[in-house]
């Protein structure tokens, strides 16, 4: 016979499951309606409208994540026979902004000039071609997470590193975020992000060696970059690692990752908002239409009530739905099936890795850090007590910066020792 506590727990689970089903059934219906709404408007307001993924078949798995096309929708399944499925060849025609995107100078910069990423430098980079005898300077590339920008490092780490530390720091805005270009004729695959980092940073500065520091989604890009340039990387610091450490290889890896990170649930609020923006293409576009397209207005409005707008609030609107949607699926979800290969390269090359995880992180739970540690036994795992996905470094900037510098120094000594051996 079940105890009163067991009965209460079962009743609670049944209630939450019922609410989840009702809420997300409504979301399915709304997204289905908005599909026709945007289809109608795009045909009238755009010369070459970009088809949504509701009725598009993603055939090239290397190009597009199956999570773009494999998202289930109760109402779309009911009428699947009413519309012919279209094919998408991985190439987009539009070279103009969408009517639902912001047209400010930053958001539309990709239409007017050569596309290169925006970045912030603290202390000039060393070019060994100019002075081969010059004392070595340690180069560090910082990569931000999803819906963020270089400001996350410029505001936290940069002020806490002394000018005579012998470091050249570079924080970059990823393609489609912050002040970087947000092209419409791009699918924001991992390859696109890596190519732009090479074109904007590695090649112009002739970087022969550098450390990597990455947060959240940036960890995936950092590992891919390390796998491509294993001889260039001196160390990797991964802060708040996303769903990249659990066994997720195979044909359905992207959908598995999406279900793990953005499960359809109404609580907590952060999980609910993540599920809406990840599972519902048109509801996500509507949210961006309201907030991101009008980010200048919202910033002006906030300035009426506060002197300074927190950089994290500003970053959340500095993207387009097209850039955020494709980056979410093609990088965070789509790269799940390749992550084991990246980790194997890092392990084989013996690149020093430090994993920093908050024990209260609800976005990337602590278990991800432990699983990654299992795959990289030589890595160092640091758990920050009472820290979530942001406070793992926010609020402890000096301490966090000190930990980074100590790890860079130890990784240099480790590399030097291995060369002598």
N, C-alpha and C positions, 0 to 999 in steps of 0.2 A: 504494500500500500504506500502510495506517494505521500511524502511529508508536505506540510503546508508551504514550506519554502520552495520545494520542487514544483508544486502546483502554481505558485505565484510566478516563478521564473518561466514556466511554460506559457502561462497566460500573457506575461510581458512579451515574450518572444513572438507569440501569435499576434499580439496587438501591433507590435512594430512591423512584422512582416506584412500584415494587412495594410497598414498605413503606407509602407513602402510601395506595395503593389498599386494602391489607389493613386498615390501622388505621381508615380512614374508612368502609370497608364495615362493620366492627364497630360504629362509632359510629352509622351509619345504622340498624343492627339494634337497638341499644340504645335509640335515640331512638324508634323504632317501638314497642318494647315499653313504654317509659315513657308513650307516648301513651295506651295503654289503661289503664295504672296510674293516671294522673291523671284520666282520664275516669271511672273507677270511683269514686275517692275524692271527686272534686268533686261527683258526683251525690248522694253520701250526706252530705257535710259542708257543702255550700253550698246556699242557697235558690235562687239564680239563677246556676248555674255559667256561667262565661265560656268559650265554645268556643275551642279552640286553632286555629291556622292550618293544620293539616295537611290539613283537608278543607273549608276555608273559602275562598270565592272573593272576592278583593278587586276589586270592580267599579269603585269610585270612585277613580281614580288621584290626584285632588287630595286625597283624604282619607287614603288608606293607600298606603304604599310597596309596589310589586309584589314587593320582596324578601321581604316577609312571607309571601307565598303562592307565590312562584316558586322557593323553595329546593328543589332536587332531593333525593330520597331513594330509593335503589334499592328498598327493601322496600315503601315506601308506594306506589310506582308499580305494584308487582306486585298489590296488593290494592285499587287505587283503585276498582275496580268493586264491591267488597263493601260500601262505605259511601257513602251519598248525600252529595254535596257540599252544604254549607250556605252561605247567603249572610250577609254581615255588612254592616249598613247604616251603619257608622261611628259608631254610638251604643251605649254600654254601659249596661246597667241597674243593675249592682250599686252600692250606696252603702255597702258594708261591706268590711272587709278579708278577704282570702282566708285560709283555714286555714294555708296555707304561708307567710304573711307574719308579720313580727314585730308584736306588739301593744303594744309599749312606747309611752310617752306621745308620743315624737317621731314614731315611724312611723305612729301612728294619730291624730295631731293633726287631720288633715283631716276626721275624722268628728265632731269636737266644736266646731269654731270656724270663723270665716270664713277662707277660704283666701287667704293672702298669703305671699309668699316670705320666707324668713329672710335677713337681710342684716346686714353689719357695716359701721359707719360710722366713719371717722376724720375728725373735725372736722365740724361741722354744715354742711349745705348752705345756700347762699345763696338766699333767696326774694326776688326783685327787687320783689315787690309790697310788702314791708315797708319797704325802703329803696332806692329806685331809684338814689340817688346813691352807694350803698356801693361801695367798691373791688371790682373784679371778682375773683371766686374761680373758679378752674378746677375743674370737676367731672369726675370720672373714674369710670366704671363698669367693674368687673372681672368677667369671665365665665369660669368654670372649664371644664375639659374633662370627658370621660366618666369616670364612677366617681370623681369628685372633689368638691370643695366650695369654699366661700369661703376655707377655711383655707389653701389653696394660695397665696393672695395675702396673707392676714392674717399668715401666718408668715414670708413672704419679703419682700414689698414694704413693707407697712405700717410695720414697725419701722425701716426705713432711710430714711424720708422725714421730714424735720424738721417740727416743729409750725408754724414760720413760713414754710413754703414756699408759702402761698397756694393750697393744694389741698384739695378736699373729695373724699375717697376712699370709694367704696362697693363692697364685694364681696358678691355675691349667691350664694345657694344656688339652683340651678335647680330647677324643679318636679320632684319625685320623687327629689331627692338631698340629702345632708346633713341639715339640720334643717328643710328646707322640706316642705310637705305632699306626700303620695304617694297621691293619690286613685286608687281603682279604676275610677271612672266617667270615665276620661280616656284618650285614645289617644296622648297626648304627641307630638302633631304640632308642627311648628315654630310654627304659629299659636298653639297652647296656651302654648308657652314665651314667645313674644313678648307675648301678652295678659297673662300674669302679671307680666312685667317692667314693662309699662306700668302695670298696676294697683297694683303694689307699690312702684315706684320713680319712674317718670317723672311720673305724674299726682300722687301725694301730695306730691312735692318740687317740683313745677312746674318741671321742668328744661327750660330753653330752649336750653341748649347743653351738650355734654359730650364728653369723649374716651372711647374704648372700648379696653380691653385684654382680649384673649382668648387662651386656650390650647386647642389641639387642637380638639375638637368645638365649643368655644365660639366658634371663628373663624366657623363657619357661622352661628351665631346672631347674632354681631356684624355680619356682612355683611348679613344679612336685616334687622336693626335699622337699619343705615345706609341701606339701600335704602328703608325705610319712613319714616325721619326724616332725609333727606339734608341738610336745612337746619340740623338740630340738631347734627350731628356735626362736631367740630373736628379729630379725627384718629382713626385706627384702628391699633392695634398687634396684629399677628397672630403668635402664637408657636406653632411646631410645627403648621403648617397641615395639615389632613387632606386627603383625596382631594377637593379642590375646584378644582384648577387644571388638570386634564387635560380634554380634550374628552370630555364624558360626557353630552351632551344627547340627547334622543330617548326612545323608548318604553321601552328597556331600560336606561336610565341608572342606575337604582337597583341593578339586578343587576350592571351593569358596575362600579359603585363598590364593591359588596360583594365581588366577586371580586378587585378590585385591592387592597383594604385587608385583607381577611380570607381570603386564598386558603387552600384546604385543604392544609396541609402540616404535617408533624410537627416540623420544625426551622426556626428556633429555638423554644424552649419558649414564648416570648411569642406567637409566631405561632400555635402549636398551641392555646394556651388561648383566643386571640381567635377562632380558627376554630370551636372547640367552642361558645363562648358566642354566636356570631353565627349559625351554621348550624343549631344543634340547640336548638329551643325547649324541649324537655322535659329534656334534659341540663343546659341552662342553669338551668332552674327547680329542678332537683335540687341543683345547686351552691349556688344562693341559699337553698334550704331548709336546707342544712347550715350555711352560713356567715352569711348575712344575717339569717335568722330568729333565729339564736342569737348575734347580734353582741355582746350584753351579756355572755354567757358567755365568748366568745373574748377580749373585752377584759379581763375579770376574770382569765382564765387568763394572759394576757400580762403583766398587772401583777404576777403572782407572780414573774416572772423578770426584769422590767425596770421601772424606776421610771416612765418616761414612754413611752407608746405613740406612735410616729411618726404624725403626722396623716394621712399618705398611706395607712398601713395601716388606720387607723380609717375613712377615707372610703370605702375599697373595699367596706365592708359596709353603709354607710348608704344603702341603696336597696332597692327590692323588685324581684323579677324582672319584674313587670309594667311598672314605670317604666323600668327599664334596657333591657328588650327592645324596647319600643315606641320609646323615644328613639333607640336604636341604628339601628333600621330607618327610622323616619319622619323623623328629622332627618339623621343621618349619611349614610344611603343614599338615602332618599327625596327629599332636596332637591337631588340631583345635577342633575336636569333643569332646575332653576330658578337655579342658581348663576351662569350666564352673564348672566342678567338683573340679578342683584344686582351683579355686577362691572361691568356696563355703566353702571349708575346711579352707582356709586362713581367710575368713570372720568369720566363726563360731568360730575359735580358737582365734580371736582377735589379730592376729599377726600384729605388727606395719609395715606399708608399706609406703615407700616414692617413688614417681614416679617423675623422672627428664626427662624433654622433651625439646628439642630445637624447637623454633618456626619457624625455617627455614629448618627443617628436611624433606628431600624429600624421604628418605628410609622408615621411620616410621613417617608419618604425625602427627601433633599435635592432630588431632581428636582421635587417638588411646589412647592418654593419658587421654583425657576427658572421653572417653567411659569406660576405665578401672576404672577411678575415680567413675563413676556411679555404677559399679559393686562392688567396694570396698569403700563404703561411708566413712569408718573410715581412709582411706589412705590420705596421704598428697601429693598434686600435685605441683611441682615446675617447672615453665616455664622459660627457659633461653633465653633471647632475643638475636636475631641475631646469633643463634647457630644452626648448622646442626647436622647430626648423629654422627660426630666425635668431632667437636669443642664444643660439650656439655660438654666435659671435657678437650680436648686438647687445650692448650693455656690458660687455667684457672685452672691449676693443683692444686695450693695452695688453691684457693677458693673452688674448688670441694672437696678436701680432708677435708677442714674445715667443709664443709656442711655434709660430711659423719660422721665425729667424733661427730658433734653436734647432728645428728639424732640418732647415737648409744647411746649417753648419755641420750637423752630424752626417747628412747625406753626402756632403762634399768630402768629409774625412773618410767616410766609408768607401767612396769611389776611389779616392787616392790610395787607400790601403789595399784595395783589390787590384789596382794597377801595379803596385809594388810587388804584391804576391805573384 
